[in-house]
Amino acid sequence: MISYKPFFDTLLRKNVTEYELIFKHGVSANTIHRMKKGEAITTKTLDVLCYILDCPVSDIIEHDKTK
């Protein structure tokens, strides 16, 4: 199962808020909501988040084999 826990850890580490992602960078609030619920997002969205946060994909998602 894909986990977005690294994404929320990265936000804290880089001192970026969800509000800033939505209103400054134009990330959809629905995207953030989907990530909180562990639902799928597109690879394009992953690319955008990596660009905004200046990080690799591994700082956004991880694969959890236990679930």
Summary of the structure (lengths in Angstrom):
residues: 67
radius of gyration: 11.2
end to end distance: 5.8
largest distance: 35.8
contacts: 156
relative contact order: 0.27
helix: 57%
strand: 6%
